[in-house]
């Protein structure tokens, strides 16, 4: 049976992840809640996380969870989450400033809860573009 294109892409993504993590000598992976709504949020969150010392950042808008792999000798999960908050996205450890949040496009302005970051309600497909 021939693998589908999706299966091939998933295998490639898994392989790429393993290769990138193996190139970080002190790799540490964490999964954290980060608020957001859409594909633009995903791009901005992942871009804010990806700096030197971070090998992988993958935010899932369905669960609002970001999986981040970083070199624990050069950065920390807190430092990565602080950069994400500076980009306008509330997360488990840091709340974005009102100014950073207001700078997000209207489709990226999620419902702010103040201090609690939770997964979306079941069936919530708002901002699914």
N, C-alpha and C positions, 0 to 999 in steps of 0.2 A: 504494500500500500504506500503510495506517495504522500509525503507530508504536504499539508496545505501551506499557502503563503503565510497565514497567521502563525502556524506552528513553527515555520522556519524563522520568522521574525522573533518569536518568543525564545527560541533556542539561541539565536544570535544575541538577543538582549541579555539572556542569562550568561552566556559566554563572555560578553563584553563586561558585565558586572563583575564576574569572577576575576577576569584579567585585571580590571582597574583596581579591585580591592587587593589583589595580590601584590600590586606595585606600591601599596602603602604599607610601610613596615609596622606601624602601630595602629592598624585599622580598628575602628570602633564603629558600630552601627547602632543607631537609635531610631525609634519610630515615635513621632510626636504629632499632636493635634495642631493644625494651623488653619485658621479661618480663611475662606475664599469662596468664589462662586464658579468660575469659568476657566476656559482655556487660557485666557490672558492672565488670570491669577496664577495658573500653573506655571506659565513661562516666567513671570516676575518672581514668584517664590523660589523656583529652582535657580534662576539667575542670581538672586540675592544670596542664596546658600553656597553657590559654587565659586569659591575663591581658593587660593592656594591652601592645600591641606585638606580639601574636601574632594573626595573622589566621585561621589554620587549623591544626587538629591532628586527624589522622585515624589511629587505630591499627587495624591489621588483625590479628585474633587468629589467623588461619590462618598468617600469615607472621611474626607478632610484630614487625612493622615499623610505626613511626609516621612519617608524613609531616607535617612541621611547617614552616609558613611564618610568618616573623616579620620585624619591622622591625629590621634589623641596627644601626640607630643608637640604638635604645632597649633592646634586649635581645640575648641571644646564645643559640645552641643549648645551650651549657653551662648557662646560667641556667635554661632551660626543662627540661633533663634533671635538673637538681638539684631542681626543684620536683616532678618526677615521682617521683624517688627519695624525697623527703620524704613523698610520698603512699603509699609502701610498695612501689614497683616498681623493681627492679634494671634498669639500662640500660647502654648502651655506656660511659658515662663515670662513673656513680655507682652505688654499691650502697646500697640502702635500709638504714636501721638495723634491727636486729632488732625493736625496739619498733614501728616504723612497719609493718613486714611483719606482725607478730603482730596488729596492729589491723585487718588486712584480713579480710573474711569468709572462712570456710573454703573456699568455692568459688574464692576469689581467691588462695589460697595455693599458688602454683606451685612447682615443684621448683627450689630455689635451687642454683646452681652455684658461687657465690662470686664469680668474676671473669669468667667467660665467658658471654656472652649469645648464644644460638644459636637459629635457627629450630626449630620443632617437627620431630620425626621424621616422615617421610612416613607418612600414614595415622593419625597421632595425633589422635584426636577427643575426647580427655579434656576434660571440662568444657565441652562444646559447647552449653551452654544459653544 
